[in-house]
């Protein structure tokens, strides 16, 4: 039985503007889950994950992080366990060089000078950002900013890594790098939660998908099932990956599991042809 | 067809750096083209877009060689002036370019600066807001719109100036699927109405679905510039330049022998035809 590390109980969140972004959500996230949360803008994806490290507090209901109510824990302590990479990289950068930016979190969390140095060196290597270390982060192009913000959270290897729209603006090389990072974290026992509109990426890089619509969870399952559920996807205004759509068309929706990648598709039709 | 943009042996180096971000780039875009520019990050796509409108080097600095000719006039001769009369550019982060309190003021901002008459501004506000589906939002704050609406507003702002060429630099990368389709549908309509469109985008499936020609940049060089169909047949070459091909094209290429096709489909409707024919003739169990 996997350990439940985050649990929301009848979670409701109403913003000061009066908009109720979450309408009684019940969700359990287990250690080592590799989850994607998908849904339209305004469906509540970002609002829900911001409860996981206490950035937002429930209007009613509860959020438990490792069994303890998030209202009873300090945001600083929760942030050490739950690392959150914002969608807009400019929203989380405040130092004058990339190097300072990368050192900020480990220093804040009480790493020694040597530990900080090692942590920064490791992510710099991993994410190929050595040549921008002395650059002002806000002068970087969007993609490099994005990579730097992911790196700045990886420095302290949080138990739970939350990535809000990580592939926006990333090219193929960037996507491969991101996949390697997600795989590495997953292999080492971390939990990865990704919010994304990038269905191709979600299909190939999640073990579990949560579909949100208008502040509620309308589906929760493995990608092979989620992308077969046409009514739910339609309600959430989402499109399966292109290759999944072609297979759905060819099979008239009669298949038992959705094709998730080009490889899946080619294997299936090669088999049928022979 | 009449060339509207001619780039001749153009190279560009940013101020205080030595690397050629664009390296001897040459190509011609004709009036009415719908061109997708693809390539890995830092391959020079944005630098190219900003050079076409003369922001680089004439406003932001930097050194260059070669020339860019827009509607018959060399930007070298005009020092960049005149390019924005022909070309309107929309950036990735629409919100960062807004300064006004209402959608209407935002659309009229550039026109005010260009000294348009009040009557003409009124007419263009109606035209641009109608074309971009913003007619009901004229009194809304630009900052309170959804991502798709903001991108459409950024497009409306340049549309009001009625440019003959529209350049979109990753305008859809921050949008959800609905917002992204809103932008693609709008752009397709504008193209059908006669605009020349140049679009930088990482969404290969959408690029393949919509554009007529594809230009591939790699480390500042043009490595491919041809009709969309032709470009996406060459998987090895594109992959070597860090660009992937549409999923359906990839699958069809891998099944090429069985499907008995000489060219792989790049658009969904074409793929359906190819696989349907195969199903009929051979039968897929």
Interface residues (C-beta under 8 A of the other chain):
Chain A: X40 X41 X42 X87 X141 X142 X143 X144 X165 X168 X169 X170 X171 X172 X173 X174 X197 X199 X200 X237 X238 X239 X241 X242 X243 X245 X246 X249 X250 X262 X265 X266 X269 X270 X272 X273
Chain B: X39 X40 X41 X42 X46 X92 X93 X146 X147 X148 X170 X173 X174 X175 X176 X177 X178 X179 X180 X202 X205 X242 X243 X244 X246 X247 X248 X250 X251 X254 X255 X258 X268 X271 X272 X275 X276 X279 X282 X284 X285
